[in-house]
C-alpha cells in the first residue's frame, strides 16, 4: 500500500542520500527514475540500460523517448544502475544515447 506519491522534482531523503525523482517519458508510461545530484548516481529503470534500447513497442512514444535521452545526456551522471544488464559509467551512457539517437536524427 502506497504511503506517498512522488512527482517530477520530488525529493526522497534517506538521510545520507537525497534522490530527485525524474519523470522521463517515452519508453513506458508511469516509470520514475531516481537521481542523486551529490554523487551523480542514476537509477535509470528502463529509460537507459547497457543493451539495445527499445522505443517502438506498445505505449511507447519515440519523440518523448528522444527528449528523455537528451535530458539524461545533459545530467551530471557518474554511474547508471539500469533496469536491465549491468551498471555503467558516464562515458558509456553518452555512447548508448548517441548510438540510439543518431539514426533518429538522420
MOPAC internal coordinates of N, CA, C and O (Angstrom, degrees):
PM7 1SCF
backbone

  N    0.0000 0     0.00 0     0.00 0    0    0    0
  C    1.4475 1     0.00 0     0.00 0    1    0    0
  C    1.5338 1   108.70 1     0.00 0    2    1    0
  O    1.2310 1   121.32 1   -50.84 1    3    2    1
  N    1.3030 1   115.08 1   129.16 1    3    2    1
  C    1.4663 1   120.10 1  -179.25 1    5    3    2
  C    1.5234 1   110.67 1   -69.91 1    6    5    3
  O    1.2310 1   121.25 1   -40.94 1    7    6    5
  N    1.3229 1   115.22 1   139.06 1    7    6    5
  C    1.4625 1   120.01 1   176.40 1    9    7    6
  C    1.5173 1   111.47 1  -106.12 1   10    9    7
  O    1.2310 1   120.43 1   166.67 1   11   10    9
  N    1.3333 1   116.78 1   -13.33 1   11   10    9
  C    1.4617 1   121.06 1   179.22 1   13   11   10
  C    1.5219 1   108.40 1  -159.85 1   14   13   11
  O    1.2310 1   121.08 1   -22.30 1   15   14   13
  N    1.2970 1   115.55 1   157.70 1   15   14   13
  C    1.4572 1   120.29 1   173.11 1   17   15   14
  C    1.5195 1   108.17 1  -111.59 1   18   17   15
  O    1.2310 1   121.16 1   -26.32 1   19   18   17
  N    1.3089 1   115.38 1   153.68 1   19   18   17
  C    1.4555 1   120.29 1   178.24 1   21   19   18
  C    1.5192 1   108.67 1  -122.59 1   22   21   19
  O    1.2310 1   121.68 1   -28.90 1   23   22   21
  N    1.3131 1   114.38 1   151.10 1   23   22   21
  C    1.4533 1   121.68 1   179.00 1   25   23   22
  C    1.5155 1   108.44 1  -131.71 1   26   25   23
  O    1.2310 1   120.67 1    -8.54 1   27   26   25
  N    1.3126 1   116.33 1   171.46 1   27   26   25
  C    1.4601 1   122.20 1   174.60 1   29   27   26
  C    1.5224 1   109.40 1   -48.41 1   30   29   27
  O    1.2310 1   120.51 1   -52.62 1   31   30   29
  N    1.3181 1   116.62 1   127.38 1   31   30   29
  C    1.4590 1   121.20 1   177.75 1   33   31   30
  C    1.5143 1   115.18 1    87.77 1   34   33   31
  O    1.2310 1   119.83 1   170.02 1   35   34   33
  N    1.3394 1   117.92 1    -9.98 1   35   34   33
  C    1.4644 1   119.57 1   176.10 1   37   35   34
  C    1.5263 1   109.28 1   -59.59 1   38   37   35
  O    1.2310 1   120.78 1   -30.41 1   39   38   37
  N    1.3174 1   116.12 1   149.59 1   39   38   37
  C    1.4636 1   122.04 1   178.11 1   41   39   38
  C    1.5243 1   108.81 1  -111.11 1   42   41   39
  O    1.2310 1   121.03 1   -49.05 1   43   42   41
  N    1.3173 1   115.63 1   130.95 1   43   42   41
  C    1.4576 1   121.92 1   173.20 1   45   43   42
  C    1.5220 1   106.14 1  -106.60 1   46   45   43
  O    1.2310 1   121.06 1   -69.22 1   47   46   45
  N    1.3254 1   115.58 1   110.78 1   47   46   45
  C    1.4643 1   122.02 1  -175.37 1   49   47   46
  C    1.5242 1   109.13 1   -99.59 1   50   49   47
  O    1.2310 1   120.90 1   -65.24 1   51   50   49
  N    1.3274 1   115.88 1   114.76 1   51   50   49
  C    1.4597 1   121.58 1   179.30 1   53   51   50
  C    1.5190 1   112.22 1  -102.48 1   54   53   51
  O    1.2310 1   120.61 1  -167.28 1   55   54   53
  N    1.3281 1   116.45 1    12.72 1   55   54   53
  C    1.4581 1   121.09 1  -178.80 1   57   55   54
  C    1.5149 1   111.52 1    92.01 1   58   57   55
  O    1.2310 1   120.46 1   109.74 1   59   58   57
  N    1.3253 1   116.73 1   -70.26 1   59   58   57
  C    1.4646 1   119.25 1   179.50 1   61   59   58
  C    1.5297 1   112.38 1   -95.26 1   62   61   59
  O    1.2310 1   120.33 1  -178.67 1   63   62   61
  N    1.3156 1   116.97 1     1.33 1   63   62   61
  C    1.4708 1   121.68 1   176.83 1   65   63   62
  C    1.5234 1   108.92 1  -147.83 1   66   65   63
  O    1.2310 1   121.25 1   -38.46 1   67   66   65
  N    1.3360 1   115.21 1   141.54 1   67   66   65
  C    1.4681 1   121.36 1   178.00 1   69   67   66
  C    1.5226 1   108.01 1  -125.99 1   70   69   67
  O    1.2310 1   120.89 1   -62.47 1   71   70   69
  N    1.3244 1   115.91 1   117.53 1   71   70   69
  C    1.4532 1   121.42 1  -178.44 1   73   71   70
  C    1.5222 1   110.41 1  -106.05 1   74   73   71
  O    1.2310 1   121.34 1   -43.69 1   75   74   73
  N    1.3277 1   115.04 1   136.31 1   75   74   73
  C    1.4592 1   121.67 1   174.33 1   77   75   74
  C    1.5235 1   107.76 1   -94.78 1   78   77   75
  O    1.2310 1   120.75 1   -44.57 1   79   78   77
  N    1.3302 1   116.17 1   135.43 1   79   78   77
  C    1.4563 1   121.53 1   177.51 1   81   79   78
  C    1.5230 1   108.99 1   -82.77 1   82   81   79
  O    1.2310 1   121.14 1   -52.73 1   83   82   81
  N    1.3250 1   115.42 1   127.27 1   83   82   81
  C    1.4584 1   121.77 1   176.49 1   85   83   82
  C    1.5255 1   108.08 1  -114.39 1   86   85   83
  O    1.2310 1   120.56 1   -56.11 1   87   86   85
  N    1.3071 1   116.54 1   123.89 1   87   86   85
  C    1.4581 1   120.97 1   175.38 1   89   87   86
  C    1.5206 1   106.51 1   -96.75 1   90   89   87
  O    1.2310 1   120.98 1   -79.28 1   91   90   89
  N    1.3204 1   115.73 1   100.72 1   91   90   89
  C    1.4617 1   121.51 1  -174.56 1   93   91   90
  C    1.5222 1   108.73 1  -109.38 1   94   93   91
  O    1.2310 1   121.15 1   -63.92 1   95   94   93
  N    1.3045 1   115.41 1   116.08 1   95   94   93
  C    1.4572 1   121.92 1  -171.10 1   97   95   94
  C    1.5186 1   112.76 1   -88.69 1   98   97   95
  O    1.2310 1   121.53 1   -15.29 1   99   98   97
  N    1.3240 1   114.68 1   164.71 1   99   98   97
  C    1.4462 1   121.41 1   168.41 1  101   99   98
  C    1.5056 1   115.65 1   117.19 1  102  101   99
  O    1.2310 1   120.00 1   127.81 1  103  102  101
  N    1.3309 1   117.60 1   -52.19 1  103  102  101
  C    1.4641 1   118.73 1  -176.11 1  105  103  102
  C    1.5278 1   110.93 1   -73.43 1  106  105  103
  O    1.2310 1   120.48 1   132.28 1  107  106  105
  N    1.2989 1   116.68 1   -47.72 1  107  106  105
  C    1.4610 1   121.44 1   179.40 1  109  107  106
  C    1.5215 1   108.24 1  -154.12 1  110  109  107
  O    1.2310 1   120.22 1   -38.31 1  111  110  109
  N    1.3249 1   117.18 1   141.69 1  111  110  109
  C    1.4642 1   119.26 1  -178.51 1  113  111  110
  C    1.5294 1   112.02 1   -69.39 1  114  113  111
  O    1.2310 1   121.34 1   -36.39 1  115  114  113
  N    1.3292 1   115.04 1   143.61 1  115  114  113
  C    1.4470 1   121.12 1   170.61 1  117  115  114
  C    1.5117 1   117.08 1    81.28 1  118  117  115
  O    1.2310 1   119.28 1  -174.61 1  119  118  117
  N    1.3136 1   118.98 1     5.39 1  119  118  117
  C    1.4579 1   119.64 1   179.30 1  121  119  118
  C    1.5185 1   110.51 1   -87.24 1  122  121  119
  O    1.2310 1   121.25 1   -41.01 1  123  122  121
  N    1.3241 1   115.21 1   138.99 1  123  122  121
  C    1.4662 1   121.07 1   175.56 1  125  123  122
  C    1.5223 1   108.24 1  -112.55 1  126  125  123
  O    1.2310 1   121.03 1   -28.40 1  127  126  125
  N    1.3230 1   115.64 1   151.60 1  127  126  125
  C    1.4494 1   122.11 1   175.40 1  129  127  126
  C    1.5146 1   108.09 1  -119.88 1  130  129  127
  O    1.2310 1   120.27 1   -26.36 1  131  130  129
  N    1.3079 1   117.09 1   153.64 1  131  130  129
  C    1.4575 1   121.62 1   179.89 1  133  131  130
  C    1.5155 1   109.43 1  -116.16 1  134  133  131
  O    1.2310 1   121.10 1   -49.23 1  135  134  133
  N    1.3307 1   115.50 1   130.77 1  135  134  133
  C    1.4584 1   121.80 1  -179.50 1  137  135  134
  C    1.5136 1   108.63 1  -127.57 1  138  137  135
  O    1.2310 1   120.81 1   -49.06 1  139  138  137
  N    1.3420 1   116.07 1   130.94 1  139  138  137
  C    1.4615 1   121.29 1   176.77 1  141  139  138
  C    1.5282 1   108.18 1  -105.84 1  142  141  139
  O    1.2310 1   120.08 1   -79.98 1  143  142  141
  N    1.3360 1   117.46 1   100.02 1  143  142  141
  C    1.4659 1   120.36 1  -176.96 1  145  143  142
  C    1.5292 1   113.93 1   -57.91 1  146  145  143
  O    1.2310 1   119.53 1   146.79 1  147  146  145
  N    1.3274 1   118.50 1   -33.21 1  147  146  145
  C    1.4680 1   120.90 1  -176.35 1  149  147  146
  C    1.5270 1   112.45 1   -63.61 1  150  149  147
  O    1.2310 1   120.26 1   147.39 1  151  150  149
  N    1.3331 1   117.11 1   -32.61 1  151  150  149
  C    1.4660 1   120.86 1  -177.96 1  153  151  150
  C    1.5218 1   113.18 1  -114.29 1  154  153  151
  O    1.2310 1   120.13 1   165.01 1  155  154  153
  N    1.3260 1   117.36 1   -14.99 1  155  154  153
  C    1.4602 1   121.13 1  -177.06 1  157  155  154
  C    1.5154 1   113.42 1    80.61 1  158  157  155
  O    1.2310 1   120.22 1  -165.12 1  159  158  157
  N    1.3189 1   117.18 1    14.88 1  159  158  157
  C    1.4608 1   122.12 1  -178.95 1  161  159  158
  C    1.5259 1   109.98 1   -80.58 1  162  161  159
  O    1.2310 1   120.60 1   -50.10 1  163  162  161
  N    1.3391 1   116.46 1   129.90 1  163  162  161
  C    1.4611 1   122.18 1   179.35 1  165  163  162
  C    1.5167 1   109.68 1  -122.47 1  166  165  163
  O    1.2310 1   120.70 1   -55.67 1  167  166  165
  N    1.3260 1   116.26 1   124.33 1  167  166  165
  C    1.4544 1   121.64 1   167.95 1  169  167  166
  C    1.5206 1   104.83 1   -94.27 1  170  169  167
  O    1.2310 1   121.04 1   -80.12 1  171  170  169
  N    1.3293 1   115.62 1    99.88 1  171  170  169
  C    1.4588 1   121.57 1  -166.49 1  173  171  170
  C    1.5055 1   116.74 1   -87.76 1  174  173  171
  O    1.2310 1   119.29 1   176.11 1  175  174  173
  N    1.3279 1   118.95 1    -3.89 1  175  174  173
  C    1.4626 1   122.07 1  -176.78 1  177  175  174
  C    1.5249 1   108.68 1    48.60 1  178  177  175
  O    1.2310 1   120.00 1    46.08 1  179  178  177
  N    1.3207 1   117.61 1  -133.92 1  179  178  177
  C    1.4594 1   120.57 1  -178.59 1  181  179  178
  C    1.5183 1   113.11 1   -93.17 1  182  181  179
  O    1.2310 1   119.57 1  -175.09 1  183  182  181
  N    1.3219 1   118.43 1     4.91 1  183  182  181
  C    1.4708 1   119.87 1  -179.17 1  185  183  182
  C    1.5144 1   110.91 1   -65.14 1  186  185  183
  O    1.2310 1   120.44 1   139.67 1  187  186  185
  N    1.3195 1   116.75 1   -40.33 1  187  186  185
  C    1.4651 1   120.66 1   179.19 1  189  187  186
  C    1.5253 1   108.38 1  -154.61 1  190  189  187
  O    1.2310 1   121.28 1   -44.29 1  191  190  189
  N    1.3197 1   115.16 1   135.71 1  191  190  189
  C    1.4562 1   122.22 1   179.47 1  193  191  190
  C    1.5199 1   107.23 1  -152.57 1  194  193  191
  O    1.2310 1   120.01 1   -12.99 1  195  194  193
  N    1.3127 1   117.58 1   167.01 1  195  194  193
  C    1.4643 1   121.96 1  -174.17 1  197  195  194
  C    1.5245 1   110.60 1   -86.73 1  198  197  195
  O    1.2310 1   121.52 1  -112.19 1  199  198  197
  N    1.3052 1   114.69 1    67.81 1  199  198  197
  C    1.4568 1   123.13 1   178.79 1  201  199  198
  C    1.5148 1   107.88 1  -167.76 1  202  201  199
  O    1.2310 1   119.94 1     1.35 1  203  202  201
  N    1.3302 1   117.72 1  -178.65 1  203  202  201
  C    1.4669 1   119.39 1   180.00 1  205  203  202
  C    1.5300 1   110.44 1   -63.86 1  206  205  203
  O    1.2310 1   120.61 1   -56.65 1  207  206  205
  N    1.3078 1   116.44 1   123.35 1  207  206  205
  C    1.4615 1   120.75 1   179.31 1  209  207  206
  C    1.5222 1   109.13 1   -79.66 1  210  209  207
  O    1.2310 1   120.71 1   -41.46 1  211  210  209
  N    1.3063 1   116.25 1   138.54 1  211  210  209
  C    1.4632 1   121.91 1  -177.37 1  213  211  210
  C    1.5195 1   108.33 1  -110.06 1  214  213  211
  O    1.2310 1   121.03 1   -52.89 1  215  214  213
  N    1.3332 1   115.63 1   127.11 1  215  214  213
  C    1.4654 1   119.47 1  -177.20 1  217  215  214
  C    1.5191 1   113.10 1  -134.76 1  218  217  215
  O    1.2310 1   119.85 1  -169.21 1  219  218  217
  N    1.3266 1   117.88 1    10.79 1  219  218  217
  C    1.4601 1   119.34 1  -175.45 1  221  219  218
  C    1.5207 1   113.19 1  -125.12 1  222  221  219
  O    1.2310 1   119.57 1  -155.46 1  223  222  221
  N    1.3050 1   118.43 1    24.54 1  223  222  221
  C    1.4556 1   121.54 1  -179.92 1  225  223  222
  C    1.5199 1   111.78 1   -92.47 1  226  225  223
  O    1.2310 1   120.60 1     0.30 1  227  226  225
  N    1.3287 1   116.45 1  -179.70 1  227  226  225
  C    1.4658 1   120.74 1   178.86 1  229  227  226
  C    1.5288 1   111.55 1   -59.08 1  230  229  227
  O    1.2310 1   120.36 1   -45.88 1  231  230  229
  N    1.3117 1   116.92 1   134.12 1  231  230  229
  C    1.4606 1   122.34 1   177.81 1  233  231  230
  C    1.5136 1   114.67 1    79.14 1  234  233  231
  O    1.2310 1   120.11 1  -178.24 1  235  234  233
  N    1.3270 1   117.40 1     1.76 1  235  234  233
  C    1.4669 1   120.42 1  -178.66 1  237  235  234
  C    1.5243 1   110.38 1   -92.67 1  238  237  235
  O    1.2310 1   121.42 1   -31.43 1  239  238  237
  N    1.3109 1   114.90 1   148.57 1  239  238  237
  C    1.4634 1   122.35 1  -179.47 1  241  239  238
  C    1.5225 1   107.41 1  -125.50 1  242  241  239
  O    1.2310 1   120.63 1   -74.77 1  243  242  241
  N    1.3339 1   116.41 1   105.23 1  243  242  241
  C    1.4641 1   121.26 1  -173.73 1  245  243  242
  C    1.5288 1   112.15 1   -60.74 1  246  245  243
  O    1.2310 1   119.72 1   137.68 1  247  246  245
  N    1.3261 1   118.14 1   -42.32 1  247  246  245
  C    1.4698 1   120.75 1  -179.05 1  249  247  246
  C    1.5302 1   110.55 1   -64.62 1  250  249  247
  O    1.2310 1   120.48 1   137.02 1  251  250  249
  N    1.3347 1   116.68 1   -42.98 1  251  250  249
  C    1.4703 1   120.39 1   178.33 1  253  251  250
  C    1.5255 1   110.40 1   -65.45 1  254  253  251
  O    1.2310 1   120.75 1   141.63 1  255  254  253
  N    1.3287 1   116.18 1   -38.37 1  255  254  253
  C    1.4630 1   120.11 1   179.52 1  257  255  254
  C    1.5250 1   110.50 1   -65.22 1  258  257  255
  O    1.2310 1   120.04 1   139.94 1  259  258  257
  N    1.3197 1   117.54 1   -40.06 1  259  258  257
  C    1.4706 1   120.85 1   177.21 1  261  259  258
  C    1.5288 1   110.24 1   -61.80 1  262  261  259
  O    1.2310 1   120.29 1   138.68 1  263  262  261
  N    1.3321 1   117.05 1   -41.32 1  263  262  261
  C    1.4754 1   120.00 1   176.82 1  265  263  262
  C    1.5280 1   110.51 1   -62.89 1  266  265  263
  O    1.2310 1   120.30 1   138.94 1  267  266  265
  N    1.3172 1   117.03 1   -41.06 1  267  266  265
  C    1.4628 1   121.55 1   177.70 1  269  267  266
  C    1.5221 1   110.99 1   -59.96 1  270  269  267
  O    1.2310 1   120.24 1   132.62 1  271  270  269
  N    1.3222 1   117.15 1   -47.38 1  271  270  269
  C    1.4663 1   120.41 1  -178.96 1  273  271  270
  C    1.5220 1   111.08 1   -62.92 1  274  273  271
  O    1.2310 1   120.42 1   139.37 1  275  274  273
  N    1.3199 1   116.80 1   -40.63 1  275  274  273
  C    1.4742 1   119.76 1   178.10 1  277  275  274
  C    1.5346 1   110.56 1   -65.18 1  278  277  275
  O    1.2310 1   120.78 1   141.42 1  279  278  277
  N    1.3179 1   116.11 1   -38.58 1  279  278  277
  C    1.4719 1   119.48 1   177.70 1  281  279  278
  C    1.5290 1   110.40 1   -63.74 1  282  281  279
  O    1.2310 1   120.35 1   134.81 1  283  282  281
  N    1.3232 1   116.94 1   -45.19 1  283  282  281
  C    1.4645 1   120.43 1   179.00 1  285  283  282
  C    1.5188 1   111.34 1   -61.27 1  286  285  283
  O    1.2310 1   120.32 1   142.71 1  287  286  285
  N    1.3188 1   116.99 1   -37.29 1  287  286  285
  C    1.4665 1   120.51 1  -179.63 1  289  287  286
  C    1.5211 1   110.82 1   -63.94 1  290  289  287
  O    1.2310 1   119.98 1   151.27 1  291  290  289
  N    1.3284 1   117.65 1   -28.73 1  291  290  289
  C    1.4540 1   121.85 1  -179.11 1  293  291  290
  C    1.5201 1   114.96 1   -85.22 1  294  293  291
  O    1.2310 1   119.91 1   170.27 1  295  294  293
  N    1.3216 1   117.77 1    -9.73 1  295  294  293
  C    1.4686 1   120.69 1   179.43 1  297  295  294
  C    1.5302 1   110.51 1   -80.13 1  298  297  295
  O    1.2310 1   120.02 1   -30.52 1  299  298  297
  N    1.3340 1   117.56 1   149.48 1  299  298  297
  C    1.4663 1   120.73 1   178.03 1  301  299  298
  C    1.5354 1   111.87 1   -79.92 1  302  301  299
  O    1.2310 1   121.07 1  -120.19 1  303  302  301
  N    1.3239 1   115.57 1    59.81 1  303  302  301
  C    1.4640 1   122.43 1  -178.52 1  305  303  302
  C    1.5295 1   109.54 1   -75.73 1  306  305  303
  O    1.2310 1   120.72 1   -42.91 1  307  306  305
  N    1.3251 1   116.23 1   137.09 1  307  306  305
  C    1.4669 1   120.79 1   174.28 1  309  307  306
  C    1.5273 1   111.41 1  -108.71 1  310  309  307
  O    1.2310 1   120.44 1   148.77 1  311  310  309
  N    1.3318 1   116.76 1   -31.23 1  311  310  309
  C    1.4712 1   121.38 1  -177.75 1  313  311  310
  C    1.5171 1   108.70 1  -149.28 1  314  313  311
  O    1.2310 1   120.93 1   -40.14 1  315  314  313
  N    1.3430 1   115.83 1   139.86 1  315  314  313
  C    1.4613 1   121.77 1   179.40 1  317  315  314
  C    1.5205 1   109.35 1  -117.73 1  318  317  315
  O    1.2310 1   121.44 1   -49.40 1  319  318  317
  N    1.3228 1   114.86 1   130.60 1  319  318  317
  C    1.4605 1   122.13 1   168.32 1  321  319  318
  C    1.5258 1   104.78 1  -106.97 1  322  321  319
  O    1.2310 1   120.55 1   -80.25 1  323  322  321
  N    1.3337 1   116.56 1    99.75 1  323  322  321
  C    1.4548 1   121.10 1  -177.28 1  325  323  322
  C    1.5156 1   111.73 1   -81.70 1  326  325  323
  O    1.2310 1   121.27 1    -8.73 1  327  326  325
  N    1.3165 1   115.18 1   171.27 1  327  326  325
  C    1.4580 1   120.87 1   178.79 1  329  327  326
  C    1.5190 1   113.08 1   -76.32 1  330  329  327
  O    1.2310 1   120.29 1   166.79 1  331  330  329
  N    1.3253 1   117.05 1   -13.21 1  331  330  329
  C    1.4591 1   122.82 1   179.96 1  333  331  330
  C    1.5233 1   107.99 1  -140.58 1  334  333  331
  O    1.2310 1   120.53 1   -21.47 1  335  334  333
  N    1.2941 1   116.60 1   158.53 1  335  334  333
  C    1.4574 1   123.16 1   173.74 1  337  335  334
  C    1.5336 1   110.94 1    61.69 1  338  337  335
  O    1.2310 1   119.94 1    14.47 1  339  338  337
  N    1.3236 1   117.72 1  -165.53 1  339  338  337
  C    1.4592 1   121.52 1  -173.97 1  341  339  338
  C    1.5150 1   114.00 1   -87.46 1  342  341  339
  O    1.2310 1   121.46 1    -5.94 1  343  342  341
  N    1.3224 1   114.80 1   174.06 1  343  342  341
  C    1.4642 1   122.08 1   175.95 1  345  343  342
  C    1.5225 1   109.17 1   -74.33 1  346  345  343
  O    1.2310 1   120.84 1   -20.01 1  347  346  345
  N    1.3326 1   116.00 1   159.99 1  347  346  345
  C    1.4614 1   119.75 1   178.14 1  349  347  346
  C    1.5154 1   110.16 1  -154.70 1  350  349  347
  O    1.2310 1   121.28 1   -13.02 1  351  350  349
  N    1.3415 1   115.17 1   166.98 1  351  350  349
  C    1.4595 1   121.51 1  -174.76 1  353  351  350
  C    1.5317 1   112.00 1   -97.24 1  354  353  351
  O    1.2310 1   121.39 1     1.22 1  355  354  353
  N    1.3297 1   114.95 1  -178.78 1  355  354  353
  C    1.4660 1   122.25 1  -176.76 1  357  355  354
  C    1.5263 1   112.65 1   -59.94 1  358  357  355
  O    1.2310 1   120.23 1   137.62 1  359  358  357
  N    1.3346 1   117.17 1   -42.38 1  359  358  357
  C    1.4633 1   119.53 1  -179.97 1  361  359  358
  C    1.5248 1   111.06 1   -61.18 1  362  361  359
  O    1.2310 1   120.64 1   135.90 1  363  362  361
  N    1.3234 1   116.39 1   -44.10 1  363  362  361
  C    1.4702 1   120.19 1   178.73 1  365  363  362
  C    1.5214 1   110.01 1   -65.34 1  366  365  363
  O    1.2310 1   119.66 1   140.30 1  367  366  365
  N    1.3210 1   118.25 1   -39.70 1  367  366  365
  C    1.4665 1   121.67 1   176.45 1  369  367  366
  C    1.5184 1   110.11 1   -55.35 1  370  369  367
  O    1.2310 1   120.46 1   131.94 1  371  370  369
  N    1.3173 1   116.73 1   -48.06 1  371  370  369
  C    1.4669 1   120.49 1  -178.94 1  373  371  370
  C    1.5248 1   111.45 1   -63.67 1  374  373  371
  O    1.2310 1   120.01 1   140.42 1  375  374  373
  N    1.3333 1   117.58 1   -39.58 1  375  374  373
  C    1.4716 1   119.98 1   178.71 1  377  375  374
  C    1.5259 1   111.13 1   -65.53 1  378  377  375
  O    1.2310 1   120.39 1   136.69 1  379  378  377
  N    1.3239 1   116.85 1   -43.31 1  379  378  377
  C    1.4685 1   120.70 1   179.01 1  381  379  378
  C    1.5227 1   109.78 1   -59.70 1  382  381  379
  O    1.2310 1   120.54 1   131.16 1  383  382  381
  N    1.3240 1   116.57 1   -48.84 1  383  382  381
  C    1.4639 1   120.66 1  -178.45 1  385  383  382
  C    1.5223 1   110.64 1   -64.13 1  386  385  383
  O    1.2310 1   120.12 1   131.83 1  387  386  385
  N    1.3132 1   117.37 1   -48.17 1  387  386  385
  C    1.4656 1   120.25 1  -178.70 1  389  387  386
  C    1.5244 1   111.33 1   -61.78 1  390  389  387
  O    1.2310 1   120.12 1   137.14 1  391  390  389
  N    1.3270 1   117.37 1   -42.86 1  391  390  389
  C    1.4644 1   120.67 1   178.99 1  393  391  390
  C    1.5206 1   111.52 1   -63.03 1  394  393  391
  O    1.2310 1   120.66 1   145.58 1  395  394  393
  N    1.3168 1   116.34 1   -34.42 1  395  394  393
  C    1.4592 1   120.25 1  -178.59 1  397  395  394
  C    1.5236 1   111.86 1   -77.75 1  398  397  395
  O    1.2310 1   120.25 1   140.94 1  399  398  397
  N    1.3218 1   117.12 1   -39.06 1  399  398  397
  C    1.4654 1   120.47 1  -176.39 1  401  399  398
  C    1.5225 1   113.30 1   -79.24 1  402  401  399
  O    1.2310 1   119.52 1   151.27 1  403  402  401
  N    1.3175 1   118.52 1   -28.73 1  403  402  401
  C    1.4681 1   121.02 1  -175.34 1  405  403  402
  C    1.5283 1   112.71 1   -53.24 1  406  405  403
  O    1.2310 1   118.59 1   130.92 1  407  406  405
  N    1.3389 1   120.29 1   -49.08 1  407  406  405
  C    1.4725 1   118.24 1   179.00 1  409  407  406
  C    1.5327 1   112.82 1   -64.30 1  410  409  407
  O    1.2310 1   120.10 1   147.96 1  411  410  409
  N    1.3263 1   117.41 1   -32.04 1  411  410  409
  C    1.4633 1   120.29 1   179.77 1  413  411  410
  C    1.5155 1   111.18 1   -70.11 1  414  413  411
  O    1.2310 1   120.64 1   147.80 1  415  414  413
  N    1.3276 1   116.38 1   -32.20 1  415  414  413
  C    1.4634 1   120.56 1  -177.19 1  417  415  414
  C    1.5263 1   112.56 1   -81.48 1  418  417  415
  O    1.2310 1   120.42 1   168.11 1  419  418  417
  N    1.3277 1   116.79 1   -11.89 1  419  418  417
  C    1.4799 1   120.40 1  -177.02 1  421  419  418
  C    1.5213 1   111.32 1   -72.49 1  422  421  419
  O    1.2310 1   120.10 1   180.00 1  423  422  421

